[in-house]
Protein backbone atom coordinates (compact mmCIF):
# COMPACT_ATOMS: atom_id res chain seq x y z
CA UNK A 1 0.00 0.00 0.00
CA UNK A 2 1.27 3.47 -0.85
CA UNK A 3 0.14 6.74 0.63
CA UNK A 4 -0.55 9.85 -1.40
CA UNK A 5 2.98 11.09 -0.73
CA UNK A 6 4.44 7.94 -2.28
CA UNK A 7 5.89 6.68 1.00
CA UNK A 8 5.15 3.19 2.23
CA UNK A 9 2.11 3.20 4.53
CA UNK A 10 2.44 1.54 7.90
CA UNK A 11 -1.11 1.93 9.16
CA UNK A 12 -4.32 3.88 9.36
CA UNK A 13 -5.62 6.49 11.74
CA UNK A 14 -8.72 8.60 12.10
CA UNK A 15 -8.85 12.36 11.74
CA UNK A 16 -11.81 14.65 12.41
CA UNK A 17 -12.62 17.69 10.33
CA UNK A 18 -13.49 19.99 13.23
CA UNK A 19 -15.22 22.44 10.88
CA UNK A 20 -17.75 19.72 9.99
CA UNK A 21 -18.17 17.98 13.36
CA UNK A 22 -21.55 18.75 14.94
CA UNK A 23 -21.06 16.69 18.11
CA UNK A 24 -23.54 13.90 17.37
CA UNK A 25 -21.30 11.43 19.24
CA UNK A 26 -21.77 8.44 16.96
CA UNK A 27 -18.03 8.08 16.52
CA UNK A 28 -17.22 7.63 20.19
CA UNK A 29 -20.34 5.51 20.68
CA UNK A 30 -19.29 3.15 17.86
CA UNK A 31 -15.53 3.34 18.35
CA UNK A 32 -14.66 4.21 21.94
CA UNK A 33 -11.19 2.78 21.37
CA UNK A 34 -10.60 5.52 18.76
CA UNK A 35 -12.53 8.55 20.04
CA UNK A 36 -13.55 10.38 23.18
CA UNK A 37 -15.62 13.48 23.71
CA UNK A 38 -14.28 16.83 24.74
CA UNK A 39 -15.84 18.98 27.48
CA UNK A 40 -18.73 20.08 25.28
CA UNK A 41 -19.45 16.82 23.44
CA UNK A 42 -17.35 17.11 20.30
CA UNK A 43 -15.18 14.18 19.30
CA UNK A 44 -11.45 13.96 19.87
CA UNK A 45 -9.35 11.30 18.16
CA UNK A 46 -7.24 9.12 20.42
CA UNK A 47 -3.66 8.68 19.18
CA UNK A 48 -3.90 5.21 17.73
CA UNK A 49 -2.66 3.60 14.50
CA UNK A 50 -4.37 0.50 13.15
CA UNK A 51 -3.15 -2.04 10.59
CA UNK A 52 -4.52 -1.77 7.05
CA UNK A 53 -6.70 -4.86 7.51
CA UNK A 54 -8.91 -2.84 9.90
CA UNK A 55 -9.91 -0.42 7.12
CA UNK A 56 -13.40 -1.93 6.63
CA UNK A 57 -14.41 -1.54 10.27
CA UNK A 58 -12.88 1.94 10.37
CA UNK A 59 -14.83 2.92 7.25
CA UNK A 60 -18.05 1.71 8.92
CA UNK A 61 -17.42 4.14 11.78
CA UNK A 62 -16.51 6.98 9.41
CA UNK A 63 -19.64 6.43 7.34
CA UNK A 64 -21.83 6.59 10.46
CA UNK A 65 -20.97 10.27 10.89
CA UNK A 66 -23.95 12.25 9.54
CA UNK A 67 -21.71 15.24 8.84
CA UNK A 68 -18.96 13.30 7.05
CA UNK A 69 -16.43 14.74 9.49
CA UNK A 70 -14.48 11.50 10.11
CA UNK A 71 -11.60 10.81 7.78
CA UNK A 72 -9.20 7.86 7.58
CA UNK A 73 -5.58 8.65 6.81
CA UNK A 74 -2.68 6.42 5.91
CA UNK A 75 0.39 6.89 8.07
CA UNK A 76 3.92 6.27 6.96
CA UNK A 77 7.01 5.22 8.79
CA UNK A 78 9.14 7.80 6.95
C-alpha positions as CSV (number, residue, x, y, z in Angstrom):
1,X,0.0,0.0,0.0
2,X,1.3,3.5,-0.9
3,X,0.1,6.7,0.6
4,X,-0.6,9.9,-1.4
5,X,3.0,11.1,-0.7
6,X,4.4,7.9,-2.3
7,X,5.9,6.7,1.0
8,X,5.1,3.2,2.2
9,X,2.1,3.2,4.5
10,X,2.4,1.5,7.9
11,X,-1.1,1.9,9.2
12,X,-4.3,3.9,9.4
13,X,-5.6,6.5,11.7
14,X,-8.7,8.6,12.1
15,X,-8.8,12.4,11.7
16,X,-11.8,14.6,12.4
17,X,-12.6,17.7,10.3
18,X,-13.5,20.0,13.2
19,X,-15.2,22.4,10.9
20,X,-17.8,19.7,10.0
21,X,-18.2,18.0,13.4
22,X,-21.5,18.8,14.9
23,X,-21.1,16.7,18.1
24,X,-23.5,13.9,17.4
25,X,-21.3,11.4,19.2
26,X,-21.8,8.4,17.0
27,X,-18.0,8.1,16.5
28,X,-17.2,7.6,20.2
29,X,-20.3,5.5,20.7
30,X,-19.3,3.1,17.9
31,X,-15.5,3.3,18.4
32,X,-14.7,4.2,21.9
33,X,-11.2,2.8,21.4
34,X,-10.6,5.5,18.8
35,X,-12.5,8.5,20.0
36,X,-13.5,10.4,23.2
37,X,-15.6,13.5,23.7
38,X,-14.3,16.8,24.7
39,X,-15.8,19.0,27.5
40,X,-18.7,20.1,25.3
41,X,-19.5,16.8,23.4
42,X,-17.4,17.1,20.3
43,X,-15.2,14.2,19.3
44,X,-11.5,14.0,19.9
45,X,-9.4,11.3,18.2
46,X,-7.2,9.1,20.4
47,X,-3.7,8.7,19.2
48,X,-3.9,5.2,17.7
49,X,-2.7,3.6,14.5
50,X,-4.4,0.5,13.1
51,X,-3.2,-2.0,10.6
52,X,-4.5,-1.8,7.1
53,X,-6.7,-4.9,7.5
54,X,-8.9,-2.8,9.9
55,X,-9.9,-0.4,7.1
56,X,-13.4,-1.9,6.6
57,X,-14.4,-1.5,10.3
58,X,-12.9,1.9,10.4
59,X,-14.8,2.9,7.3
60,X,-18.1,1.7,8.9
61,X,-17.4,4.1,11.8
62,X,-16.5,7.0,9.4
63,X,-19.6,6.4,7.3
64,X,-21.8,6.6,10.5
65,X,-21.0,10.3,10.9
66,X,-23.9,12.2,9.5
67,X,-21.7,15.2,8.8
68,X,-19.0,13.3,7.1
69,X,-16.4,14.7,9.5
70,X,-14.5,11.5,10.1
71,X,-11.6,10.8,7.8
72,X,-9.2,7.9,7.6
73,X,-5.6,8.7,6.8
74,X,-2.7,6.4,5.9
75,X,0.4,6.9,8.1
76,X,3.9,6.3,7.0
77,X,7.0,5.2,8.8
78,X,9.1,7.8,6.9
